[in-house]
Amino acid sequence: MQMSDKRIVDAFPDPPVPDMDADGLMVPPWIKFPNIRRGSIGWRMGMGEEYRVRFRFLYTKQLRDNHKRLWVKYPEPEDWTGFYLQQKMSS
């Protein structure tokens, strides 16, 4: 396997992380694809982009109480600071 192929394979956890958790919350991108860094091209094409778009759509349609539950259960890692606010602003 070439190095570029290995990076692509490593981006997707095995086994895959489910989109929704046991509480009915859509897991944020850093949980779904933990090996794709914020700002990576992986969020602008392919499976990463599809997930990010779906997450934003669902997030903007949720009630504020669900936002709070999501923030508490999945706090933003340091390198994702401002992510939830960005979702909110894009609605």
N, C-alpha and C positions, 0 to 999 in steps of 0.2 A: 504494500500500500504506500502510495506517495504521501508526502507530508501534507499537501493540500487536501487530499482525500481524507486523511486522518482528522484534520481540523473539522471538516464537514460532519463526519461521523460522531466526533466528540461533542458537537453542539446539541445533539439530540439524546437525552437520557434513555438508557435501556434498563429496565422497562420504562415506557413513556409515562410521564406525569399526567394524570387525568386533568381535563379542563376545569371541572367543577370539583369542589371539595365536599366532604360529608355534610357541611352546613349549607350547601347550595350556593356557595360563593365561587365565582370564577377566579381561579388562582392567578395572581399577577405574573407578568412575563418572566421576572427573575426566578420564579419558582418553576414555571413550566419549562423554561429553557435556561437552566442556571449557568450554562457554559457560553452563552452569547452575551457579551458585554454590552452595556447601554451605549448607543451610538454606533454599534457595529452595523455593517451592511446586512447582516443576518436579520435585522429588524426592518429592512427596506426591500426585501425580496423573499420569495418562497414562503416556507412554513412560518418563519418568524414574523414576517409582515402580515400574513393572514391572521395569525393569532393576535397580534397587536391591534389590528383593525377591529376584530371581533370583540376584544377586551374593551376598547374605547367605546364601541357602540353600546355594549351591554352596560358599561359603567355609567354612561350618560343617561341611560334609561332607568337606572335604579333609583330607589328612594334614598334620601340622605341617611336614614338609619342603616341601610345596607353599606353605604360608604364608610360610616363609622365602624361597623363590624369588620369590614375589610381592612381598614387602617390599623385596628387593634390586633387583629389576627396576623396580618402580613405587613408589619412596618417596613417602610422603605429602607433598603440597605444604603449605606453612605453614598455609594456611587449611583444610586437611583433617586437621590433627594430631589423633591419637586415633581416627581412623576404623577402622583395623584392630582396635584394642583393643575398640572399640564392637561390631564384628561378632562378635568372639570372646565378648564378655560376653552377647550376645543369644541365644547358642545354648542 
